[in-house]
Amino acid sequence: MRFNNKNALVTGASGGIGKVLVAMLRAEGARVAVTDRDTSGVQAEAHLDGDLLDDAFCDGLPGQAAEALGGLDIVCNNAGVITRGNITLATDADYALTMGVNVEAPFRICRAAIPLMAQAGGGAIVNTASCWGLSPGPDHPLYIMSKAALASLTQCLARDHAHQGIRVNAVCPNEVNTPMLRTGFAIRGLDPDKAVDELNASVPLGRIAEPEDIADVIIFLASDAARYVCGALVEANGAKPVA
């Protein structure tokens, strides 16, 4: 029970990784506040549904979580969107959505959470970045730019707030077998099962990640087992290169 008496906020809680992460945190004793557009299918101590494109909502989210749970020890900025296609296909709306969810929302949530954690003596923030934010692949410039920004933000905050007992780290997955990944294949007219099988064959470990594989890394980074890990960008990629 690594998270007894710990209070956690998880964004993107209705997604493939998010649901697993919330269940793992609660199984190890944490009280969890969840947010997404609709978290009715997620078991948690507090449901704080809203739009991460809403500045005021993001600014107030850590405080709402702390009030609902009795404190805030862990923040998992797990929500994210993937925008595909080269830059000539990118619209202003694509840019606003990608940067809003993947960068501005974590920025605002971290900005609001850090004073609460500092006042309480410390905490852990874990951001979900991407291998592609560290080593860019083809035809995803908006997604890659946003995840590179999130990785850089992670390292900056770690350096600035370690002295307050706040550890900030990020997990950087490659492909993960989530509904978001499969929906992307379907939108492009591909059979999701066949597409995942082809991706599995491209990974030296023999398969792409399952949500549990990534949630386990987040759990580690949020736990006292990672007490000396701060500013790390942990790649979870099965040894697969990005390009």
Number of C-alpha atoms within 10 A of each C-alpha: 10 16 21 13 14 21 25 29 30 25 27 24 31 21 20 19 25 26 21 19 24 27 17 17 27 20 14 15 15 25 25 26 28 27 27 20 14 16 20 13 9 18 16 19 16 18 20 20 19 15 16 27 17 13 14 11 18 22 20 14 24 27 17 18 26 19 12 18 19 13 20 28 27 27 28 29 27 24 23 24 16 18 17 17 13 12 12 7 9 15 10 8 8 17 16 14 20 23 21 20 22 30 22 22 24 27 20 19 23 25 15 17 25 23 15 19 23 17 10 14 12 20 26 26 27 27 27 26 32 27 25 25 23 19 12 18 14 12 15 17 20 23 25 25 19 26 28 22 18 25 26 18 20 27 18 13 21 23 14 13 17 17 11 17 17 25 29 31 29 29 23 24 23 22 23 23 19 14 13 15 16 17 14 15 17 14 10 9 9 13 13 19 12 11 14 19 13 13 16 18 12 16 18 13 13 14 20 25 20 14 18 18 16 23 24 16 20 24 21 15 26 27 17 13 11 14 14 9 16 24 22 18 24 18 19 20 23 18 13 17 14 15 8
